[in-house]
Amino acid sequence: MAVGDPTGSAVLAGRRRAAARAAARAAARANPPRRAAEFEHLSLEGLCTYRAALSVEQDGVCYWQRILHARPDPPGSQAGQQADLAALRPALSTEQVQRGCSTLTRMLPQHDVPPLPDLAALWQRCPPPGAQRARRVLATELAQAESARSHYRAWLHQQLAAATAELIARYHAEPDSCLSALPDPPTTRR
């Protein structure tokens, strides 16, 4: 019995949690992970590479979220604020934008990857002060871009979960194959 707990409810709650964990482990053993047909064409190394590319792409999507939210002159702000686009050109380069998507399309059919708007071109647009209609159009397009980015990010999360589940299924079927995920031991010099 716990100190200050005359009924022993803390002990009983702990036992219930332990029993629930044991039941979950037993259920997991009874239902082994299953392989997914969508990844059959990938070797174990290819699957690991694909999952790593998804992680890099997810970082890129988060990068673009920060870029879109960092506009110093969002539509609706004071008209006198203007972005210093020359200072930002390296961050908005075509190479920076397209790097992740091209990796994914090499591993999946192109139609499986949701499209993203041209975020660099959209971000660089700066309507002149007083151009209220242009600012409203830009605000609408930025909101649409944010929605597309959000859908793309959700797709990335689904793909990461599916690739992870496939790795688990492969490692479950061939436990020795998980050793390939370990880094090579350092070489000793004599």
C-alpha positions in Angstrom: 0.0 0.0 0.0 1.3 3.5 -0.9 2.0 6.0 1.9 -1.2 8.1 2.4 -3.3 5.7 0.4 -5.2 3.6 2.8 -7.2 1.7 0.1 -4.2 0.7 -2.0 -5.7 2.2 -5.1 -2.3 3.3 -6.4 -1.1 -0.3 -6.2 -4.2 -1.5 -8.0 -3.9 1.1 -10.7 -0.2 0.1 -11.2 -1.2 -3.5 -11.6 -3.9 -2.6 -14.1 -1.4 -0.6 -16.2 1.0 -3.6 -16.1 -1.7 -6.0 -17.1 -2.7 -3.6 -20.0 0.9 -3.5 -21.2 1.2 -7.3 -21.1 -2.0 -7.6 -23.1 -0.8 -5.2 -25.7 2.5 -7.1 -26.0 0.6 -10.4 -26.4 -1.7 -8.8 -29.1 1.4 -7.5 -31.0 2.9 -11.0 -31.0 -0.4 -12.5 -32.2 -0.6 -10.0 -35.1 2.8 -9.8 -36.7 3.5 -6.8 -38.9 2.6 -7.4 -42.6 4.5 -6.4 -45.7 3.0 -3.7 -48.0 2.8 -4.4 -51.7 3.6 -0.7 -52.5 7.2 -1.3 -51.3 7.9 -4.6 -53.0 10.0 -3.0 -55.7 12.5 -1.6 -53.1 15.3 -3.5 -51.6 16.0 -3.1 -47.8 18.6 -0.5 -48.6 16.3 1.2 -51.1 13.5 1.4 -48.4 15.9 2.9 -45.9 17.0 5.4 -48.5 13.4 6.2 -49.3 12.6 6.7 -45.7 15.6 9.0 -45.2 14.5 11.0 -48.3 11.1 11.4 -46.8 12.6 12.7 -43.6 14.7 15.2 -45.5 11.7 16.3 -47.5 9.7 16.7 -44.3 12.5 19.0 -43.1 12.2 21.0 -46.4 8.4 21.3 -45.9 9.0 22.6 -42.4 11.6 25.0 -43.9 9.0 26.3 -46.3 6.5 26.7 -43.6 8.9 29.0 -41.7 9.7 30.9 -45.0 6.0 31.5 -45.8 5.3 32.6 -42.2 8.4 34.8 -42.1 7.3 37.3 -44.8 8.2 40.7 -43.5 5.3 42.2 -45.5 2.4 39.7 -45.3 -0.6 40.9 -47.2 -2.7 43.0 -44.8 0.3 44.4 -43.0 1.5 48.0 -43.3 2.2 48.9 -46.9 5.6 50.5 -46.1 7.2 47.2 -45.1 9.1 45.5 -48.0 11.0 42.3 -48.0 14.7 42.4 -48.7 14.5 39.7 -51.4 18.1 40.1 -52.6 19.3 38.8 -49.2 16.9 35.9 -49.4 17.6 34.7 -52.9 19.9 31.8 -51.8 17.2 30.5 -49.5 14.6 30.7 -52.3 16.7 29.1 -55.0 15.1 26.6 -57.4 17.7 24.0 -56.2 16.6 24.4 -52.6 13.0 24.0 -53.5 13.2 21.1 -55.9 15.9 19.0 -54.2 13.6 16.9 -52.0 10.8 16.3 -54.5 13.1 15.0 -57.2 14.4 12.4 -54.7 10.9 11.2 -54.0 9.9 11.0 -57.6 12.9 8.8 -58.4 11.5 6.2 -55.9 7.8 6.5 -56.4 5.7 7.0 -59.5 5.4 10.8 -60.1 1.6 10.8 -59.8 1.9 9.5 -56.2 3.6 12.7 -55.0 1.2 15.5 -54.3 2.0 18.8 -56.1 3.3 21.8 -54.4 2.8 25.4 -55.6 5.8 27.4 -56.8 6.5 28.7 -53.3 9.6 30.6 -54.3 7.8 32.6 -57.0 4.9 33.2 -54.6 7.1 34.3 -51.8 9.0 36.8 -54.0 5.9 38.6 -55.2 5.7 42.0 -53.5 2.7 44.1 -54.6 3.5 47.8 -54.6 2.1 49.9 -51.7 -1.5 50.8 -52.3 -2.2 47.9 -54.7 -5.0 46.5 -52.5 -6.4 44.1 -55.1 -2.9 42.6 -55.8 -2.4 42.3 -52.0 -5.8 40.5 -51.6 -4.9 38.1 -54.5 -1.5 37.4 -53.0 -3.1 36.8 -49.5 -5.5 34.3 -51.2 -2.7 32.5 -53.0 -0.5 32.4 -49.9 -3.5 30.8 -48.0 -3.9 28.2 -50.8 -0.1 27.5 -50.8 -0.3 27.0 -47.0 -3.2 24.6 -47.5 -1.3 22.7 -50.2 1.8 22.5 -48.0 -0.3 21.2 -45.2 -1.8 18.4 -47.4 1.7 17.6 -48.6 3.0 17.4 -45.1 0.2 15.1 -44.1 1.0 12.9 -47.1 4.7 12.8 -46.0 3.6 11.7 -42.5 1.5 8.9 -44.0 4.4 7.8 -46.2 6.9 7.9 -43.3 4.5 5.8 -41.2 4.0 3.3 -44.1 7.8 3.1 -44.8 8.5 2.6 -41.1 5.8 -0.1 -40.8 7.4 -1.8 -43.8 10.8 -1.7 -42.2 9.4 -3.2 -39.0 7.7 -6.0 -41.0 10.9 -6.8 -42.9 13.0 -6.8 -39.7 10.3 -9.0 -38.0 10.5 -11.5 -40.9 14.3 -11.4 -41.0 15.7 -10.2 -37.7 19.3 -10.3 -38.8 18.6 -7.8 -41.5 18.2 -5.1 -38.9 21.9 -5.3 -38.3 22.3 -3.5 -41.7 20.9 -0.3 -40.0 23.8 -0.2 -37.6 26.8 2.0 -38.5 30.0 0.2 -39.6 32.4 -0.2 -36.7 35.4 2.2 -36.7 38.5 0.8 -38.3 41.5 0.3 -36.0 44.8 1.4 -37.2 47.9 -0.5 -36.4 
